[in-house]
Every structure is written in C-alpha cells, then in structure tokens.
C-alpha cells in the first residue's frame, strides 16, 4: 500500500492532474485497498480515477468501462447493490457499443439458434 501511495504522490507532483498515469496509480491503489477491506478508500480512489479519465478522454473511453466495472465490484462489496449494478450496466453498455461499432455493415446477422 505504501509504495502505491508513494507512486501516486509522485505522479500527482510530476504529471498533469488529468494524466492517465495518475488515474492508473489511483486504480492500483484502489485494488490494494479493496483487497485489504478498505472499501471506502478504494471507492474514493476509483471515483477520482473515473473523473480524471472522463475529463481526459470523454465519457465513453474503454478505460472508463474498466474503472466502472471495478467501482461496481467495490460498491457491491459495500452492500450497495443498486449503485453497483448501475455502474456495471454502464460499463457493459459501453463495451457492447464498442463491439457493435467493430462489426462491418455487410456482415451477416448472428442468431442464438445457429
């Protein structure tokens, strides 16, 4: 945990406040805190990372989907199922939209029966 906090502090000092590496450090720290059961702190770091990435990349970047998924897991662990589900659904919708965008227009439709 201490090393992750030090890395985050260094990145906040050296980099632009909205730099993706700062968000990555926040997510690394959030993962450590979550594993230690420090869920409120982990949630706050996830939310900070989410804010940085949205400012930097806009609302629908693939990194944002990852952070939303992690935030959803942390919220679920805190017994906040409604909020967790909302974040998980937003991430799923983002990933689904990206998958649809990659399918060529002339590709055949898929069917669950085939």
Secondary structure, DSSP 4 states (H G I P E B T S, - for coil): -HHHHHHHHHHHHHS-TT-HHHHHHHHHHHHHHHHTT-HHHHHHHHHHHHHHHHHHH-TT-HHHHHHHHHHHHHHHHTT-HHHHHHHHHHHHHHHHHHHHHTS-TTSPPP-TT-
